[in-house]
Amino acid sequence: MKIIISNASSEPIYEQIGRQIKAQIISGELKEGDGLPSIRKLAKELHISVITTKRAYEELEKEGFIDTVGGKGTFVAIQNKELLREKRMKSVEDMMADTVTEAKKLDISYEELNEMLSILYDSSED
Amino acid sequence: MKSSMKCCPFFMTAVKIKVKETSMINTLEISNLAKDYGDFRLEDVSFNLPQGYIMGLIGPNGAGKTTIIKIIMNLVMKQQGQVKLFGKDHQEYEVAVKKRIGFVYDTPNYYQHLNLRQLKNVVAPFYENWDEAVFNGLVNHFNLPLKKTLKKFSKGMAMKASIAIAMSHHADFLIMDEPTSGLDPVIRREVLDFFREFMQHEDKSILFSSHITTDIEQVADYITYVQDGRVIFSKTKDEVFEDYALVKGGNDLLDEDTKSALLGVRSGAYGFEGLTHNVKGARAVFGDSAIYDPASLEDIMFFTGMKTRKVL
């Protein structure tokens, strides 16, 4: 597991942790049943508050990525492939929603936006 | 269990960070503490430290940090209010609660003619839980000489020796007044790392005061900010940094109205910089033409102290 925290980022630290663990679960680097460090261990390693790591784990648990088994620790939850895809779709949707908001602020029309999207889509490697 | 809990929706939205605790026990509970020295007063000081966390007590020099710590340790008599340690009154159960406390005081001046081994032999018999192995482990960990007289110790060595002495009776609660002040950055880090290691056990707690705000930013879970004998806030570090922000913008954005949204403001030839403890509220006032930067504890101390400082 790899987690890099930026103190200069405007993204809250608990979100940085959550995002990175999620990405590693989705990419398969972290597999079902893999153990995660304890809240206190992670806080110590990352030099952050126990409250922050606790919050990161709570969010991941709520989203179904990890399970905490009382007395045993925290593990990568058994993932439903469909659900995973759905979650990733949801994150694409969220990013698109942000794009739309930003575009509207700049008075970019739907047609212009669509054109930008199709150029980006075609020029993207994968 | 929770079914009987009533909670108004307004309150629910106010609590941003909810820490799920199976049993939230407070190691330290302070309520309505007051002490009048004539020229200085502690007033209505209240805060709690839940078990398993580190609390940093910050504030400018003379804010009352040391007085609060001395009252907790019953070295100074309070005039009003209540202090509970491990759920027990700190005076009524003084002997029992102090056994569970490791107290590191500013600089120990007594016994300067002794070496560390001799000092240990003086202190150890006072604690029935004294653990020689823990002490020797810490002496090794901190690389402390046992045969050098204490007066020849550097400030860093003296602090580490105090910590080693304070920690060798299996204390559950470490209370320290300015443990890192006067130490060089390398030793400061070593001491902070030791705090982190200590906190691997979730039944331990730490309260330490410091005016070195970065130390508190680095290790504290809770921050209690004291100024002029009063508690300005006591909350989780995450809440502090989510609530407070530096607002920067052109002077055209500043008028009597908008100024009231800031806790303190410094205006220069090319723009202003001010502190808010409600980023959302400030955004509503200043809009997108201002910049909202994260505020450091130092910023918070500087701007909240502005009202009471005469010049500026």
Chai-1 contact restraints between the chains, C-beta under 6 A:
chainA,res_idxA,chainB,res_idxB,connection_type,confidence,min_distance_angstrom,max_distance_angstrom,comment,restraint_id
A,R40,B,Q200,contact,1.0,0.0,6.0,A-B,restraint_1
A,K44,B,R196,contact,1.0,0.0,6.0,A-B,restraint_2
A,S49,B,D221,contact,1.0,0.0,6.0,A-B,restraint_3
A,S49,B,K237,contact,1.0,0.0,6.0,A-B,restraint_4
A,V50,B,D221,contact,1.0,0.0,6.0,A-B,restraint_5
A,I51,B,V19,contact,1.0,0.0,6.0,A-B,restraint_6
A,I51,B,D221,contact,1.0,0.0,6.0,A-B,restraint_7
A,I51,B,T236,contact,1.0,0.0,6.0,A-B,restraint_8
A,I51,B,D238,contact,1.0,0.0,6.0,A-B,restraint_9
A,T52,B,D238,contact,1.0,0.0,6.0,A-B,restraint_10
